[in-house]
Amino acid sequence: MKKIIIIVLALSIIFGFLFWRFGPNLGETGDNETQQGPTSLLVWGMWEEENLMRPAIEQYQRQNPNITVIYERKSSINYRTRAQTQISEGQGPDIFLIHNSWLSMMREFVFAAPTEIFSLSDYRLAFYPVAEESFVKDDQVYGAPTEIDGLALYINEELLSQVGGTPPKNWEEFISLAVRMTVRDEGGVIKTAGAALGTASNVDHFSDILGLLLLQQPGVNLENPATPSVAEILRFYTSFVTDPGKKSWDVDLPSSTQMFVEGRLGFYFAPSWRAHELRVANPNLKFKIAPVPQLPGREVAWASFWGWAISNKSQNPEEAWKFVKFLTSQEGEKLMYQEASKIRLFGQPYSRVDLAQEIISDPLVGAYVTQGPNYKFWYLASNTFDNGINDEMIKYFEDGINATLAGTDPQVALQTVARGVTQVLEKFTKPPAQLQAQ
């Protein structure tokens, strides 16, 4: 009897060892995913410090114990080209930021959202129409907005009060108030400027302002700017320097941001993040932010914002998209906003339509969500540092502004601009196969 027991035990040990050594590895099969080790996701950001991202990351990791999220803040210098290079080499991030104007340059590097994670119908309900215009192509979602941002009108409350004005709703009111707020010395030199428009050299975000005017102008075809409609916009923009009846700015003044900081500028166009810089630079400056002026019968605002995208070389693209969906959920965006508001005036303006009412009454950030349904964009976004479609396009329009200020007829100046626009669009928006066929 003892021999039988010994034999059975020996055989059990032998068969057990053989099954352990050569049997199926359940941890590597799709039917036993819970046996897998933790999934690590590398996230590249640019604008937020790690401590501001931490609460959202920790909350997600508590809900998903098998997920580890690593956040790295990257410099904006050569960010786009560095991201493309590293993704091509299979060494880049799983999740990274792209500007809302970059999809044409980045599409071959990003992984579309699985419909079961981010359906197009859910996307349209969650975000403003400009998000779909920016990040959706052929009914596939390639990015999710982290914010909604663009241009709004910063107003020096004291200067506006001195002329008995209220925030302008249209460009006619804007011009009238700008002229009234402008103060000159005995020699005619502007000491207090009513509005910063007209130049490329010292108007921060001049390209965004020009883009706004072009999008508001009926009949403008941005791909072919050598038209009377665009020439009219160029004349209007530069008239704030050249027209004695509208003059409220000059080429010799400090930058528009510096002028506003010093309390010497009435109207200043800028994105939301400038508010934090202004408050730090001059804590006593009294300003508020309003939606941009409009033309009669049209409601168009200028968008420039960032979104999360997933690398097409990610080993875990589905898990990466699940994390992005959390970041852009009500819970995720509120966590981020609350954390940022602890150290600055406000967080990033909510990208979600259903969160607009949370901040729409705020005298600073509220303007950006008020404009939400009216945002449009094109390739004239400043401060993307992309060494690509925006930077190259801006240079051609900058030359057009400078030529107009130097006395060249806008219609003539736009001939050169139009050739540049065609070259930039062919370089960055046409598929490689299409370019090779030409």
Buried (B, 14 or more C-beta within 10 A) or exposed (E): EEEEEEEEEEEEEEEEEEEEEEEEEEEEEEEEEEEEEEBEBBBBBBBBEEEBBBBBBEBBBEEBEEBBBEBEBBEEEEBBEBBBEBBBEEEBBBBBBBBBBBBBBBBEBBBBBBEEBBEBEBBBEBBBBBBBBBBBBEEBBBBBBBBBBBBBBBBBBEBBEBBEBEBBBEBEBBBBBBBBBBBEEEEEEBEBBBBBBBBBEBBBBBBBBBBBBBBBBEEBEBEEBBBEEBBBBBBBBBBBBBBEEBBBBBEEBBBBBBBBBEBBBBBBBBBBBBBBEBBEEBEEBEBBBBBBBBBEEEEBBBBBBBBBBBBBBBEBBBBBBBBBBBBBBEBBBBBBBEBBEEEBBBBBBBBBBEBBEBBBEBEBBBBBBBBBEBBBBBBBBBBBBBEBBBBBBBBBBBBBBBBBBEEBEBBEBBEBBBEBBBEBBEEBBBEEEEEEEE
